[in-house]
Amino acid sequence: MTTNPLSSSAVLQSMADALSTHEPNDTTSDLSSSHEALALFTHACMASLGFRLLGFDEDKINEAECHQLAPRLPANWNASFNTYAFVYAHQQSALRFIIKIDRLGGKAEIRGLAVQDERIARVEVTIKDFVSNAALPVRITMTQDGAEDRTDLRQKFQNVFISESRVVDLATLIKIQIVQKLLPALQKEGYEESPDDAVAREDAQEAARRPPRQPVMPDPMPQPAQPHPYDGPHGPQPRVPLPAGDFPPPGFEDPYDLNRPRAPLGPGRTPFGNIGADDLNPPGLGPHDPLRPGLGMPGGRLPGFGGGSGMHPTFDDPLFGGDGHGGMGGEFDPQVPPGARYDPLGPGGLPRLGGRRPGGGNGPFGGGSGGFGGFGGGDII
């Protein structure tokens, strides 16, 4: 049965094998800080997947020494303070890989770069979520004759981390965010891609095929000035009506009847009547043809009189409050046009505008009461 190279037991054993040799008569600790523990853990994951250490600086490769001491690390692996770097190679790739771990306050950032690929993979780690400072520092047990005893070193590294599940979580995080992005489809016995790894690889391939985005160009036209926006504090405020008080101000005159309420409209009428409707009818063929009423409505009327719809309305038009029937409530009388003085041609009939009945009034010129009489009373003038 094959073992997962990133299992907790495999990574912890790789850490125990990679810790540099403790020199005799050296009283310093071998692993002193949580950031050193994270850097050693990252190297253990890379070594478990077959990455070969070349040095600690991409400009100063020391592959011979690293190969001679493997799997131990050279003594200067943690010479830098709060920053650690590793340079690797892998038999399945012609590229070189650089891994850096930097301290950022209470966090650490792990960055990976494949040289000549120029794509950086990174992951941010909160140290206290994985490492227990109570188990630090770590020292290799020395025998009485000055030899190293690494039998308990794996358990010491186990105590450095909060729990075994946290070890698995950290290894999985490095695998998905760093290893899989630097070397997709890595072949290693016991190593399997997770669905997240496949998705990450597809995203990386899609991003590589996608052309770079064009920068958004600013609008060359300036924005319109709004010194007093509608909803701004300096905008016009709604007017507050003044209280009436004991002596309200008098009303203003309304010579044009602007404030007078409109007269109620009859059924089928509009505020402006049908002004201009008759202009659509040819002359002599309209609905109010007085010469040939049989071609239009019965009892045809002249346009503009008694409900006409021409462009020149008369005073009996609904626009001026009339009834639209010549002011008489009936049909148009050609002998007495609207607005004309009523002058009867013979006996009978009433004045259209409320005048006296010819020959029947009591005035000085009326008929039937003496005096000068009238035209229809039979009196002698």
MIRO-277641 format. One record per residue (C-alpha): residue in three letters; z, y, x. Coordinates in steps of 0.001 Angstrom, whole numbers, plus 500000, padded with zeros to 6 digits. Layout:
ALAZYX...
***
This chain:
MET500000500000500000THR498900503321501447THR501341506217501644ASN500590509752500580PRO500484511811503816LEU502098514737501962SER504992512813500465SER508473514113501205SER509322511257503583ALA506050511627505506VAL506366515420505886LEU510040515281506909GLN509294512591509488SER506419514676510805MET508803517625511182ALA511238515444513155ASP508426514258515425ALA506996517772515938LEU510196519596516898SER509903520457520588THR511956518635523185HIS515442519941523815GLU515922520710527459PRO519062519346529168ASN521957521769529469ASP520347524021526833THR522981525238524387THR520645527062522024SER519638525691518645ASP516265524053518091LEU515640525518514587SER517591528663513880SER516132530429510821SER514612529652507437HIS511290531189508502GLU511138528800511460ALA511812525938509045LEU508901527070506843ALA506585527387509857LEU507523523916511129PHE507043522490507626THR503546524018507403HIS502595522516510774ALA503936519127509667CYS501669519203506596MET498620520067508721ALA499419517359511257SER499930514752508522LEU496384515453507253GLY494790514931510664PHE494556518511511944ARG494759518671515737LEU496720521481517354LEU494788523588519901GLY497254526363520609PHE499012529348519136ASP496457532075519801GLU492771531927518951ASP491970533811522151LYS494130531540524342ILE493406527913523520ASN495704525424525299GLU494330522164523938ALA495180520112527047GLU498912520852526915CYS499071520367523171HIS497273517031523445GLN499605515878526226LEU502793516740524289ALA501595515571520856PRO503168514999518443ARG505771517319520037LEU505202521043519919PRO505215523129523104ALA508450524987523706ASN506881528387523018TRP505779527610519468ASN508488529918518067ALA508410532541520829SER507352535278518378PHE509913536725516008ASN509237536443512254THR505562535593512789TYR504081532230513711ALA500492531159514364PHE498767527781514844VAL495164527022515772TYR493728523677514638ALA490595521569514698HIS489605518618512507GLN487226515765513134GLN485565516301509748SER484600519905510501ALA483055521854513368LEU485134524934512534ARG488446526041513900PHE491290526798511545ILE494013529427511986ILE497288529254510103LYS499743532162510192ILE503190532496508633ASP504633536014508359ARG507987537148507086LEU507916539751504302GLY511506540562503462GLY512941537630501528LYS509480536106501195ALA506909534621503504GLU503123534625503350ILE501123531664504587ARG497523532538505415GLY494701530254506434LEU491290531121507867ALA488312528990508830VAL486697530764511805GLN483105531878511085ASP483713531355507388GLU485693534609507072ARG487395533603503833ILE491165533854503850ALA493337531527501790ARG496884532695501210VAL500002531775499347GLU503261533657498899VAL506537531756499078THR510070532835498190ILE512200531323500955LYS515406530881498954ASP513571528792496345PHE512967526032498929VAL515237526451501982SER519031526279502082ASN520460528479504808ALA523728526535504723ALA522092523681506689LEU520891525998509481PRO520757526082512444VAL519490522609513344ARG520114521006516751ILE518897517713518129THR521738515312518807MET522200514624522504THR523712511471523969GLN526325511432526741ASP523691510812529358GLY521663513855528197ALA518989512008526215GLU517800513006522746ASP518842511106519655ARG516432511915516818THR517586509200514433ASP519445511659512219LEU516935514496512571ARG515011513560509443GLN518203513693507357LYS519044517069508858PHE515677518408507767GLN516264516898504339ASN519436518971504109VAL517545522108505103PHE515635521987501830ILE517277522356498447SER516103519005497124GLU513490516333497671SER511480517619494706ARG511341521037496351VAL509831519400499432VAL507101517858497292ASP506480521169495510LEU506102523087498764ALA503760520479500238THR501641520524497085LEU501502524305497169ILE500221524303500765LYS497745521572499938ILE496220523368496939GLN496279526952498166ILE495567526449501879VAL494218523030502894GLN491850522422500007LYS490297525870500327LEU489820525581504100LEU488481522016504153PRO487256520847500716ALA486768517121500107LEU488991516147503028GLN488974512388503616LYS492346510909504511GLU493845507551503672GLY496317507990500828TYR495149511557500193GLU493746512280496743GLU492504515443495136SER494352516624492084PRO492563518269489121ASP493821521613490344ASP492167520981493707ALA488840520205492075VAL489029523360489995ALA489916525408493066ARG486955523964494966GLU484559524675492115ASP485857528236491880ALA485373528720495606GLN481817527374495477GLU480995529512492469ALA482400532602494195ALA480272531865497257ARG477102531637495142ARG477856534738493102PRO476338537962494503PRO478765540739495374ARG479596543130492611GLN478077546567492684PRO480658549354492835VAL481090551368489667MET479401554727490094PRO481304557731488770ASP479761559749485949PRO477967562761487511MET478350564832484360PRO481672566647484055GLN483839566004481077PRO483844568716478403ALA486708571127478695GLN489366570926476024PRO491900573681476650HIS493530573033473287PRO492970569435472127TYR493392568665468475ASP496521566634469012GLY497911568764471828PRO501123570772471622HIS499162574031471987GLY496729573294469173PRO496732575191465864GLN499726574391463752PRO499487573866459977ARG500355576891457923VAL503676576873456132PRO503466578424452621LEU505749581391452071PRO508447581042449423ALA507691582815446132GLY511054584514445958ASP512134586747443071PHE509008588944443151PRO505889586845443846PRO502875588833445073PRO500301589767442413GLY497123587754442109PHE493909589070443618GLU490884590056441552ASP488141587462441204PRO484958589399440342TYR482725586407441102ASP484872583862439256LEU485390581835442413ASN488816580697441295ARG487896580127437658PRO487906576445436733ARG484515575030435894ALA483523574513432282PRO483557570853431248LEU480183569218431622GLY478533567265428839PRO477521563632429238GLY474612563116431569ARG474886566617433120THR475474567686436707PRO477061570930438021PHE473613572288438926GLY471633570929435964ASN468183569614436724ILE466871572655438568GLY463421571944439993ALA462838568731438047ASP459917570206436049ASP458138571168439267LEU457281567503439680ASN455227567555436445PRO451596568826436430PRO450992571967434312GLY450397571071430672LEU451609567480431103GLY455333567996431490PRO457969566760429087HIS458351570299427642ASP454699571182427027PRO454705573806424158LEU450938573530423537ARG450670569779423261PRO454079568427422304GLY452583565032421552LEU452103564452425310GLY455769565039426033MET459024565086424104PRO458893565997420414GLY459283569712419875GLY458273570665423413ARG459892573722424955LEU458845576229427531PRO460040575477431052GLY463122577513431831PHE464032578150428173GLY466324575996426111GLY467099573266428615GLY464146573555430986SER464380572310434555GLY462261574753436529MET463152576622439704HIS464138579762437722PRO467020578881435388THR467897581206432499PHE471327582295431350ASP471576579488428812ASP471315576906431651PRO474419574713432208LEU474708576347435612PHE475831579557433856GLY477899577845431196GLY475195577647428507ASP474528574725426252GLY471000574152427508HIS469476574640424022GLY468579578343423975GLY472091579374422936MET471383578498419283GLY472430574877419317GLY468929573866418158GLU465278573857419154PHE463402576767420725ASP462151579450418266PRO458888580947419626GLN459329584052417369VAL462702584921418917PRO462738584092422693PRO466155583800424317GLY467633587178425271ALA465258589199422996ARG466459591685420357TYR466388590140416883ASP464105592236414675PRO463286590255411485LEU459840590570410039GLY460930590139406434PRO463885589424404158GLY466317586726405159GLY467533585545408503LEU470536586499410582PRO470616588505413781ARG470738586146416753LEU473151588337418689GLY475556589122415823GLY473892592284414405ARG473914593402410756ARG471825591632408161PRO468901593859407290GLY469451595598403961GLY472799594006403344GLY475225595939405523ASN477720598602404518GLY476816600988407265PRO475082604271406773PHE471688602626407250GLY472321599339405436GLY470920598366402058GLY472471597895398601SER475169600564398899GLY473324603777398333GLY472635606379400923PHE469476605814402799GLY469531602071402096GLY467665599534404144PHE464274598082404510GLY464832595111402172GLY466975596597399388GLY464207598200397277ASP465793601713397695ILE463743604786398165ILE464191606322401595
***
